[in-house]
Amino acid sequence: MTFSVLDYIVFFGFIAAVLLIGTLKSRGEKGGEDFFLAGRGLKWWLIGFSLIAANISTEQFVGMSGNAASHIGLAIASYEWMAAIVLVIVAFFLLPFFLRAGIYTMPEFLEHRYNQGARFVMALATLAIYCLLLGAVTYSGALTIKSLGGNMGMDISLFKGSVAIGLIAMFYVASGGLKACAWADLLQGSALILGGAIILFFAMDKMGNADELTKVVDATSGKVVEETFSADKSALERFWSLNKERMNMFLPASDMTLPWTALIIGLWIPNFYYWGLNQYITQRTLGSASLAEGQKGIVFAAAMKVVVPFVIVVPGIMAFNLFAGNMQVEAIDGNTPVFAQYYKTNSDTEAIVVDKSPTKEEIKSWPKEDQVMLAVFENEEAINETYVDHAYVYPITKQEYQGIEANENVKFICHDSSVKSAFPTLSRELKKYNASVGDKAEKKFFLAYKYDTALAQLLGGVLPQNTGLTGFVLAALLGAVVSSLAALLNAASTIFSMDIFKKYLNPEISQDGILKLGRVSVFVFSAIAIFLAPQLGNPKFSSIFTVIQEGQGILSPGVLAVFAFGLISKKAPRYAGLVGLVLNAVVYIGLMLWVPELNFLNRMAICLGLCLVALTIMRIATPLKEPVQIKKNTTIELDVHTGARLAGVAVIVVVLLLYFLFSPIGLIR
């Protein structure tokens, strides 16, 4: 891939326009409400685009397209289509309570309903989770920069990419707060959807002209084969022939990532938490000019969520069809030390061989299937001079190889079912080898394919060069990474400033002091993001999307339980909120340690159920004498918007129809 002068102009022009508009539209903040909630003056169209831009960038364009490239396929769209339904529910059942209370943050609402302890625990737990999210969002953007830089012959480390993204976002938020984010998101949201549509168009065009494409034969076993097509087959016919198995929204109950059982309860939990109770997202709705504006904005976002899978998930599926070999090569860096240790530990292995200083011709002629060559070179210079990309040749320096020691107390694990097709001999060996190692053995992870590079493969492999399109799509993507990071920085600084500092450390702080504190907090959280991002390049994190979702489980079921129960049962005792949050964290972490094979979405369902049972017992045993009333603490209008309600019903009907079409009783028969 080449980056032309036109691409540079489009790229930097778009980023400059986003930053300029965001900054100009947010001048004159005078206190915390202006900085954190845009003066409670956001209109519906700003809210809708801001919700989408804050959400789709890293998790979706990188993580979700990566999951789509694997055996999971279209099923990962459940995060989007369920979100559309959840958004409609949030608009009409949760938002009225939050706007009526006039709150700044979600933890603050828990103090209105329960007590200060619940607010404090949720605030601390949210900040801890946000630190993970800050690193994950920054990592996703840095990974894309690194992959694209490699395609252009530039060696850009994850750390350098993280610094660039972190510094831009830091300036972005510190200068303008939520209003800057919202106005910038107006450009970002529309550009993201347009950019995804452009990628979809050109990926489909490339698929229609390819001679050989990769197919996942069975979503359960992960079996992969190469398939050749005649010229008369259209791109759509090829796509369906290759991916019919992966267009099923209902994966087997045994699937470790997204079993169909998770659609019953488990997946609803992170969705309700994320869209209704998560400061990172709800901050936009808390800044609504009125309840009607907030409801219209949320339903508008829900309608866009219906479209998102077609411009993110479907291209991700095609990325594997087109670039499976490249994804296997991208996994080499993380796999090399793991394979080297396995070779030294298991002397009987037939899956891996060592060749010291092989020639370029020997590398090129190495079979492109199954057996891995560890190519040991004297130094990095020798690797650069001799090595050519090969999915089964893993380069390593002599010094690095000698520094790796055998360890008979290690299990070697790959969570990707396609490992059986990529490394059949190794897969058979490891099944026997790992069974001989104790259950408490250290785990080393490796990948069959680096699925998270799906987006980078599409950008580098399908877009026409020297047209400015690459610059536009890359600007939209990386701008959205900055947008998502900015939203997180704004949310984290709001919670720290309002729920921790002002509440407990300095209740008398002035509005000007709050404004300065918010900006200083942004600097600190930006530094955390830059530090954590490179750590997530570890091979054990096979999908950053899954890492994010699993981490939030420590908080989300408990938060959902205490919010929902507290709103429904107004006589639930005030101490119940704190108990529910702590109970969820203890049970969730316990299940992670004691039942690690349990899918995290099913884990969330168990935690939610236990929390609700515990809350019910507390309600029966020690009910309040008088029901809790959420007092009105705002001057904005709180009238429900009828048109938004009808549009919300239409969104739900469309989503249910899509689930029917892409099911075993629909098109997947």
C-alpha positions in Angstrom: 0.0 0.0 0.0 1.2 3.5 -0.8 0.2 6.7 0.8 0.1 9.4 -1.9 0.3 13.2 -1.5 -3.5 13.3 -2.0 -4.0 10.8 0.8 -1.8 12.9 3.2 -3.8 16.0 2.3 -7.1 14.3 2.9 -5.9 12.6 6.1 -4.5 15.6 7.8 -7.2 17.9 6.4 -9.9 15.8 7.9 -8.2 15.5 11.3 -7.6 19.2 11.4 -11.2 20.0 10.5 -12.5 17.7 13.3 -10.2 19.3 15.9 -10.9 22.8 14.7 -14.7 22.5 14.7 -14.7 20.7 18.1 -12.5 23.4 19.6 -14.4 26.4 18.1 -17.8 25.1 19.1 -16.8 24.6 22.7 -15.2 27.9 23.6 -16.1 29.7 26.8 -16.5 26.9 29.4 -17.1 28.4 32.8 -17.4 25.4 35.1 -18.0 21.7 35.5 -21.4 21.6 33.8 -20.1 23.3 30.7 -17.0 21.1 30.6 -18.5 17.7 31.6 -22.0 18.0 30.2 -21.8 20.6 27.4 -24.0 23.0 29.5 -26.9 20.5 29.1 -27.7 21.8 25.7 -27.1 19.0 23.2 -29.6 18.5 20.3 -30.8 15.1 19.1 -28.6 14.9 16.0 -25.5 15.7 18.0 -26.4 13.1 20.6 -27.1 10.4 18.0 -23.8 10.9 16.0 -21.9 11.3 19.2 -23.1 8.0 20.6 -22.1 6.2 17.4 -18.7 7.8 17.1 -17.9 7.2 20.7 -18.8 3.6 20.3 -17.7 2.5 16.8 -14.0 2.7 16.2 -11.8 0.4 18.2 -14.1 -2.3 19.5 -16.0 -2.4 16.2 -13.6 -1.6 13.4 -10.7 -3.4 14.8 -12.0 -5.9 17.4 -15.4 -6.7 15.9 -14.1 -7.0 12.4 -11.4 -9.2 13.8 -14.0 -11.5 15.5 -16.0 -11.5 12.3 -12.9 -12.7 10.4 -12.7 -15.8 12.7 -15.2 -18.6 12.8 -17.6 -16.3 14.7 -18.6 -14.4 11.6 -21.9 -12.5 11.5 -22.9 -13.7 15.0 -20.7 -11.0 16.5 -23.3 -8.5 15.1 -25.4 -9.4 18.1 -23.5 -6.8 20.0 -24.9 -4.2 17.5 -28.4 -5.5 16.9 -29.1 -6.2 20.6 -27.7 -2.7 21.3 -30.4 -1.2 19.0 -33.1 -2.8 21.1 -31.4 -1.8 24.4 -31.1 1.8 23.2 -34.8 2.1 22.7 -35.5 0.7 26.1 -32.9 3.1 27.7 -34.5 6.1 25.9 -38.0 5.5 27.4 -37.4 3.7 30.7 -34.0 4.9 32.1 -33.3 8.3 30.6 -36.4 10.0 32.3 -35.1 9.0 35.8 -31.5 10.3 35.1 -32.5 13.6 33.6 -35.1 14.2 36.4 -32.4 13.7 39.0 -30.1 16.2 37.3 -27.0 14.0 37.8 -23.5 14.4 36.4 -22.5 10.7 36.7 -24.0 7.2 37.0 -22.4 6.6 40.4 -24.1 9.8 41.6 -27.5 8.3 40.8 -26.7 5.4 43.2 -26.4 7.9 46.0 -29.8 9.3 45.2 -31.3 5.7 45.3 -29.1 3.9 47.8 -26.2 5.6 49.7 -22.8 7.1 49.5 -21.1 3.7 49.8 -22.7 2.4 46.6 -21.7 5.6 44.8 -18.1 5.3 46.0 -17.6 1.6 45.1 -19.1 2.1 41.7 -17.0 5.2 41.0 -13.7 3.3 42.0 -14.7 0.2 40.1 -15.6 2.2 37.0 -12.3 4.1 37.1 -10.4 0.8 37.3 -12.4 -0.6 34.3 -11.9 2.6 32.4 -8.1 2.3 32.8 -8.4 -1.1 30.9 -10.6 0.5 28.3 -8.2 3.5 27.9 -5.4 1.1 27.1 -7.6 -1.1 24.9 -8.9 1.8 22.8 -5.4 3.2 22.4 -4.0 -0.2 21.5 -6.5 -0.8 18.8 -5.6 2.4 17.1 -1.9 1.8 17.6 -2.1 -1.7 16.1 -3.8 -0.3 13.0 -1.0 2.3 12.6 1.6 -0.4 13.1 0.1 -2.7 10.5 -0.4 0.1 8.0 3.1 1.4 8.6 4.5 -2.0 7.8 2.6 -2.1 4.5 4.2 1.2 3.6 7.7 0.0 4.7 7.8 2.0 8.0 8.5 0.4 11.3 6.1 2.0 13.8 6.0 0.5 17.2 2.9 0.1 19.3 4.3 2.6 21.8 4.9 5.3 19.1 1.3 4.8 17.8 -0.1 5.0 21.3 1.8 8.2 22.1 0.4 9.9 18.9 -3.2 8.9 19.6 -3.0 9.7 23.3 -1.6 13.1 22.8 -4.2 14.1 20.2 -7.0 12.9 22.4 -5.5 14.7 25.4 -5.5 18.0 23.6 -9.0 17.3 22.2 -10.7 16.8 25.6 -8.7 19.2 27.7 -9.4 22.1 25.3 -13.2 21.6 24.9 -14.7 18.9 27.1 -18.0 17.1 26.1 -19.1 19.8 23.6 -15.9 19.5 21.7 -16.4 15.7 21.6 -20.0 16.0 20.4 -19.3 18.4 17.5 -16.3 16.5 16.4 -18.3 13.3 16.6 -20.8 14.8 14.2 -18.1 14.6 11.5 -16.6 11.3 12.8 -19.9 9.4 13.0 -20.9 10.1 9.4 -17.4 9.6 8.1 -17.1 6.2 9.9 -20.3 4.8 8.3 -19.3 6.2 4.9 -15.7 4.8 5.3 -17.1 1.4 6.2 -19.4 1.5 3.1 -16.4 2.3 0.9 -14.4 -0.6 2.3 -17.4 -2.9 1.8 -17.7 -1.9 -1.8 -14.1 -2.4 -2.8 -13.7 -5.6 -0.7 -16.7 -7.0 -2.6 -15.1 -5.9 -5.9 -11.8 -7.6 -5.1 -13.7 -10.8 -4.1 -15.4 -10.9 -7.4 -12.1 -10.8 -9.3 -10.0 -13.2 -7.1 -9.0 -16.6 -8.4 -8.6 -18.3 -5.0 -10.3 -17.5 -1.7 -10.2 -18.9 1.8 -13.2 -20.6 3.3 -14.1 -21.6 6.9 -15.9 -24.9 6.2 -17.3 -25.5 9.7 -17.8 -22.8 12.3 -17.6 -25.4 15.1 -14.4 -27.1 14.1 -12.7 -24.1 12.5 -11.7 -26.2 9.4 -10.2 -23.9 6.7 -9.8 -24.7 3.0 -8.8 -22.8 -0.2 -11.5 -22.6 -2.9 -11.2 -21.7 -6.5 -14.0 -19.9 -8.4 -14.8 -19.6 -12.1 -14.9 -16.1 -13.6 -18.7 -16.2 -14.1 -19.4 -16.3 -10.4 -20.4 -12.9 -9.0 -18.9 -11.4 -5.9 -22.2 -12.0 -3.9 -22.4 -15.6 -5.0 -18.8 -16.2 -4.0 -19.4 -14.5 -0.6 -22.4 -16.6 0.2 -20.7 -19.8 -1.0 -17.7 -19.1 1.2 -19.5 -17.7 4.3 -23.0 -19.2 4.6 -21.8 -21.1 7.7 -20.5 -17.9 9.2 -23.7 -15.9 8.5 -25.5 -17.8 11.3 -26.4 -15.6 14.2 -26.7 -18.6 16.5 -23.4 -20.4 17.3 -23.2 -23.7 19.2 -23.7 -23.7 22.9 -20.1 -24.9 23.3 -18.6 -21.9 21.6 -16.2 -20.1 23.9 -16.8 -16.6 22.5 -20.5 -16.2 21.7 -22.7 -19.3 22.3 -26.4 -19.0 21.4 -27.2 -19.5 25.1 -25.6 -16.1 25.8 -28.3 -14.5 23.6 -30.9 -15.4 26.2 -29.5 -13.5 29.1 -25.7 -13.1 29.1 -25.4 -10.6 26.2 -28.1 -8.4 27.4 -26.1 -7.6 30.5 -23.1 -5.8 28.9 -25.5 -4.2 26.5 -27.7 -2.7 29.2 -24.7 -1.7 31.2 -22.8 -0.2 28.3 -25.7 1.8 26.8 -27.7 2.7 29.8 -25.4 2.8 32.9 -22.0 3.5 31.5 -20.7 7.0 32.0 -18.6 6.8 28.8 -21.8 6.6 26.8 -24.5 8.1 29.0 -22.6 11.3 29.5 -23.9 12.3 26.0 -27.5 11.8 27.0 -27.1 13.5 30.4 -26.1 16.6 28.4 -29.4 16.6 26.5 -31.2 19.9 26.1 -34.5 18.1 27.0 -35.9 14.6 27.5 -37.4 14.8 24.0 -34.0 15.7 22.4 -32.4 12.9 24.3 -34.9 10.3 23.3 -34.8 11.4 19.6 -31.0 11.2 19.7 -30.9 7.7 21.2 -33.4 6.3 18.8 -31.5 7.8 15.9 -28.4 6.1 17.2 -30.4 2.8 17.5 -31.3 3.0 13.8 -27.7 3.5 12.9 -26.7 0.4 15.0 -28.9 -1.7 12.7 -26.7 -0.6 9.7 -23.3 -0.9 11.4 -22.8 -4.7 11.0 -23.1 -4.4 7.2 -20.2 -1.9 7.0 -18.0 -3.5 9.7 -18.8 -7.2 10.3 -19.3 -8.2 6.7 -16.0 -6.6 5.5 -14.3 -8.4 8.4 -15.7 -11.7 7.2 -14.4 -11.0 3.7 -11.0 -10.0 5.1 -10.4 -13.6 6.1 -11.5 -14.8 2.6 -9.1 -12.5 1.0 -6.1 -12.3 3.4 -6.0 -15.4 5.6 -2.4 -16.0 4.6 -1.4 -12.4 5.7 -3.2 -12.9 9.0 -1.2 -16.0 9.6 2.0 -14.1 8.9 1.0 -11.3 11.3 0.8 -13.9 14.1 4.4 -14.8 13.8 5.9 -12.1 16.1 3.9 -13.2 19.1 4.1 -16.9 18.3 7.9 -17.2 17.8 9.0 -17.2 21.5 6.1 -19.5 22.5 7.0 -22.0 19.7 10.7 -21.8 20.6 10.0 -22.7 24.2 7.8 -25.6 23.2 10.5 -26.9 20.9 13.1 -26.8 23.7 10.6 -28.3 26.2 9.3 -31.1 24.1 12.2 -32.8 22.4 9.9 -35.3 20.6 8.0 -32.6 18.6 7.6 -33.2 14.9 5.7 -30.0 14.4 8.6 -27.6 14.8 12.2 -27.8 13.5 15.2 -25.5 13.9 17.2 -24.3 11.0 20.2 -22.0 11.6 20.7 -19.2 9.1 18.6 -20.6 6.3 19.0 -18.9 2.9 16.3 -16.9 1.2 15.8 -19.7 -1.3 15.3 -22.3 1.5 12.7 -20.0 3.2 10.8 -19.6 -0.1 10.8 -23.3 -0.8 9.7 -24.3 2.7 6.2 -26.1 2.5 3.3 -23.8 3.1 1.5 -26.1 5.4 1.8 -27.6 8.9 5.4 -27.9 10.0 7.0 -24.7 11.4 10.7 -23.7 10.9 12.3 -21.7 13.6 14.9 -19.8 11.6 17.7 -18.8 13.9 19.8 -15.9 12.6 22.9 -14.3 14.0 21.3 -10.9 14.4 18.5 -8.5 13.3 20.6 -7.4 10.3 20.7 -11.0 9.0 17.0 -11.3 9.4 16.4 -8.1 7.5 18.7 -9.2 4.7 17.4 -12.8 4.3 13.9 -13.3 5.7 10.9 -13.2 3.5 7.3 -13.4 4.8 6.3 -17.0 5.2 3.4 -18.3 7.4 5.5 -21.3 8.5 9.0 -19.8 8.9 9.5 -17.9 12.2 12.6 -15.8 12.4 14.5 -15.3 15.7 17.9 -14.0 16.6 20.5 -16.3 18.1 20.6 -14.3 21.3 16.8 -14.4 21.7 16.7 -18.2 21.0 19.5 -18.9 23.5 17.7 -16.8 26.1 14.6 -19.0 26.0 14.6 -22.0 28.4 12.7 -25.2 28.5 9.9 -25.3 31.0 8.0 -28.6 31.7 5.5 -26.7 33.8 3.9 -24.8 30.9 0.7 -25.5 28.9 0.7 -24.2 25.3 -2.8 -22.9 24.3 -4.6 -21.5 21.3 -8.2 -20.5 21.7 -8.8 -20.4 18.0 -10.5 -23.5 16.6 -8.8 -23.0 13.3 -5.5 -24.0 14.8 -6.4 -27.6 13.7 -6.3 -26.5 10.1 -3.3 -24.2 10.4 -1.1 -26.5 12.5 -2.6 -30.0 12.4 0.5 -31.8 13.7 1.1 -29.3 16.4 -2.6 -29.4 17.4 -2.5 -33.2 17.9 0.8 -33.0 19.8 -0.4 -30.3 22.2 -3.6 -32.2 23.0 -1.5 -35.0 24.3 1.3 -32.8 25.7 -0.9 -30.5 27.7 -2.8 -33.4 29.2 0.4 -34.6 30.7 1.1 -31.2 32.4 -0.5 -30.3 35.8 -3.7 -28.2 35.9 -1.8 -25.4 37.8 0.8 -25.1 35.0 1.6 -21.7 33.6 -0.1 -21.0 30.3 1.5 -19.7 27.1 -0.8 -18.5 24.4 -0.3 -18.5 20.6 -2.5 -17.7 17.6 -3.4 -19.4 14.4 -4.3 -16.1 12.7 -4.0 -12.5 13.9 -7.6 -11.7 13.3 -7.3 -8.2 14.8 -5.4 -7.1 11.7 -8.5 -7.7 9.5 -9.2 -3.9 9.1 -5.6 -3.1 8.3 -5.6 -5.9 5.7 -8.6 -4.4 4.1 -7.2 -0.9 4.0 -4.0 -2.0 2.5 -5.4 -4.6 0.2 -8.7 -3.4 -1.3 -8.8 0.4 -1.5 -7.6 1.9 -4.8 -4.3 3.7 -4.3 -3.5 7.4 -5.1 -7.1 8.5 -4.9 -7.4 10.0 -1.5 -9.7 7.2 -0.3 -7.1 5.6 1.8 -6.4 8.9 3.5 -10.1 9.5 4.1 -10.9 6.0 5.5 -7.8 6.1 7.7 -8.6 9.6 8.9 -12.1 8.5 9.8 -10.9 5.4 11.6 -8.1 7.0 13.6 -10.1 10.1 14.2 -12.8 7.8 15.7 -10.1 6.1 17.8 -9.3 9.6 19.1 -13.0 10.3 19.5 -13.6 7.1 21.6 -10.5 7.8 23.7 -11.7 11.3 24.2 -15.1 10.1 25.4 -13.4 7.8 27.9 -11.0 10.5 29.1 -14.0 12.9 29.5 -16.0 10.3 31.4 -13.0 9.2 33.6 -12.2 12.8 34.5 -15.8 13.5 35.3 -16.2 10.6 37.7 -12.8 11.4 39.4 -13.6 15.1 39.7 -17.3 14.8 40.8 -17.5 11.4 42.6 -14.1 11.3 44.3 -12.5 14.7 44.6 -15.4 17.0 45.0 -17.4 14.5 47.1 -14.7 13.4 49.5 -11.6 15.5 49.2 -12.7 19.1 48.6 -16.5 19.6 48.7 -16.1 23.4 48.6 -14.1 23.5 45.4 -15.1 26.4 43.0 -16.5 25.9 39.5 -13.2 27.3 38.1 -11.3 24.8 40.3 -13.5 21.9 39.0 -12.7 23.0 35.4 -9.0 23.0 36.1 -9.2 19.7 37.9 -11.0 18.1 35.0 -8.3 19.1 32.6 -5.5 17.9 34.9 -7.4 14.5 35.2 -7.4 14.3 31.4 -3.6 14.5 31.4 -3.2 11.8 34.0 -5.6 9.4 32.3 -4.0 10.0 28.9 -0.6 8.9 30.4 -2.3 5.7 31.7 -3.7 5.0 28.2 -0.3 5.4 26.6 1.4 3.2 29.1 -1.1 0.4 29.0 -1.7 0.1 25.3 1.5 -1.7 24.3 1.0 -4.3 27.0 -2.2 -5.5 25.2 -0.1 -6.7 22.3 0.6 -9.9 24.3 -0.4 -13.0 22.3 -2.7 -14.2 25.1 -5.1 -11.4 24.1 -6.3 -13.0 20.9 -9.1 -10.5 20.5 -9.1 -7.1 22.1 -12.9 -7.0 21.8 -13.2 -10.1 24.1 -10.7 -8.6 26.6 -12.8 -5.5 26.9 -16.1 -7.4 27.4 -14.6 -9.8 29.9 -13.1 -7.1 32.0 -16.3 -5.2 32.3 -18.0 -8.3 33.7 -16.5 -7.5 37.1 -18.8 -4.5 37.3 -21.6 -4.6 34.7 -23.9 -7.4 36.1 -23.8 -5.9 39.6 -24.5 -2.4 38.3 -27.4 -3.6 36.2 -28.9 -5.5 39.1 -28.7 -2.7 41.6 -30.0 0.0 39.2 -32.9 -2.2 37.8 -33.9 -3.5 41.3 -33.6 -0.1 42.8 -35.9 1.5 40.2 -38.5 -1.3 40.3 -38.5 -1.9 44.1 -38.6 1.5 45.7 -38.5 0.0 49.2 -35.3 -2.0 48.8 -33.0 -1.0 51.6 -30.3 1.6 51.0 -27.5 -0.7 52.0 -28.5 -3.2 49.2 -26.7 -1.2 46.5 -23.3 -1.6 48.1 -23.9 -5.3 48.9 -25.0 -6.0 45.3 -21.9 -4.4 43.7 -19.4 -6.2 46.0 -21.2 -9.5 45.7 -21.0 -9.4 41.9 -17.3 -8.6 41.9 -16.5 -11.5 44.3 -18.6 -14.0 42.4 -17.4 -13.0 39.0 -13.7 -13.1 39.9 -14.3 -16.4 41.7 -15.9 -18.0 38.6 -13.0 -16.7 36.5 -10.5 -18.5 38.8 -12.5 -21.7 39.6 -14.5 -22.3 36.4 -12.3 -20.7 33.7 -13.9 -22.7 30.9 -17.3 -21.0 31.5 -18.0 -18.4 28.8 -17.8 -14.9 30.2 -21.4 -14.0 29.1 -22.8 -17.1 30.9 -20.6 -16.0 33.8 -22.3 -12.6 33.8 -25.8 -14.3 33.7 -25.0 -16.3 36.8 -23.7 -13.2 38.6 -26.8 -11.2 37.6 -29.1 -13.9 38.9 -27.3 -14.2 42.2 -27.3 -10.5 42.7 -31.0 -10.3 42.1 -31.7 -13.1 44.5 -29.6 -11.4 47.2 -31.3 -8.0 46.6 -34.8 -9.7 46.8 -33.8 -11.3 50.1 -32.7 -8.0 51.5 -35.9 -6.3 50.3 -38.0 -8.9 52.1 -35.9 -9.0 55.2 -35.4 -5.2 55.8 -37.7 -3.1 53.6 -37.7 0.7 53.9 -40.7 2.2 55.7 -41.2 4.8 53.0 -40.5 4.3 49.3 -37.6 6.2 47.8 -38.6 9.1 45.5 -36.3 10.5 42.9 -36.8 14.2 43.3 -36.8 16.6 40.3 -33.5 18.5 40.3 -33.4 20.0 36.8 -34.9 22.9 34.8 -35.0 21.1 31.4 -38.3 19.9 29.9 -39.2 16.3 30.7 -42.0 15.6 28.1 -41.8 12.2 26.2 -41.5 12.4 22.4 -44.2 10.4 20.7 -42.5 10.2 17.3 -39.4 8.9 18.8 -41.4 6.2 20.5 -42.9 5.0 17.2 -39.5 5.0 15.5 -38.1 3.0 18.4 -40.8 0.3 17.9 -39.9 0.2 14.2 -36.2 -0.4 15.0 -37.1 -3.3 17.3 -39.2 -5.0 14.6 -36.4 -4.7 12.0 -33.9 -6.2 14.4 -36.1 -9.2 15.1 -36.6 -9.7 11.3 -32.8 -9.8 10.8 -32.4 -12.4 13.5 -35.0 -14.5 11.7 -33.3 -14.1 8.3 -29.9 -15.1 9.5 -30.9 -18.2 11.5 -31.2 -21.9 10.8 -34.9 -21.4 10.0 -34.2 -18.5 7.7 -31.5 -18.1 5.0 -29.0 -20.5 6.7 -31.2 -23.6 6.1 
